Amino acid sequence: MSTSLRDQLLKAGLVTEKQVKEAEKQTRKPPRKEAKAAPRKPSALQREQAAKAARDRELNRRKAEKAEAKARNAQVRQLVDQHRLPSSENSEPFHFQDGSHIKRIYVDAEQRKKLTSGELAIARYGKSFALVPLDAAARVRERDPNAIVDLDAGPSSAASDDDAYKGFEVPDDLLW
């Protein structure tokens, strides 16, 4: 008789099917327990991949910034194109300070009056300048603060000269 011990025990009634199955489970190899490995030092390949990923992220960030700046410049140019005032035929130069340089734009008498009263603004338009209304200038300034020339930013040398001699009064009998 070549019956197995399992079958013999079952026939004798010493064990049940349930006990047999459980015993078989125990004799099988237990599932592998994944040992928590100590953190490994990254290999040279992993370091190179991490460095390349960092370079790629930086490159993508720069490209996105360039694209955003280009889109803002296009919006500024479009706003100035849409809202700039045409130059008139009988125009005279209006001189203003742009940074450390004195620039000029040709305007008529009405435009000059509006410029000095603050109803118009001067916008940088490529390599030249254009007159735009204040509402358009505000929208342009939101996109690019440097696109609008600040006419009030020029240093007032006359005011600073007067401040230096504020405590000294000129006598009434002084003749020039």
Sequence and secondary structure as in RCSB ss.txt:
>XXXX:A:sequence
MSTSLRDQLLKAGLVTEKQVKEAEKQTRKPPRKEAKAAPRKPSALQREQAAKAARDRELNRRKAEKAEAKARNAQ
VRQLVDQHRLPSSENSEPFHFQDGSHIKRIYVDAEQRKKLTSGELAIARYGKSFALVPLDAAARVRERDPNAIVD
LDAGPSSAASDDDAYKGFEVPDDLLW
>XXXX:A:secstr
    HHHHHHHHTSS HHHHHHHHHHHS               HHHHHHHHHHHHHHHHHHHHHHHHHHHHHHHH
HHHHHHHH     SS EEEEEEETTEEEEEEE HHHHHHHHHTSEEEEEETTEEEEEEHHHHHHHHHH GGGEE 
TT S  HHHHHHHHTTT    TT   
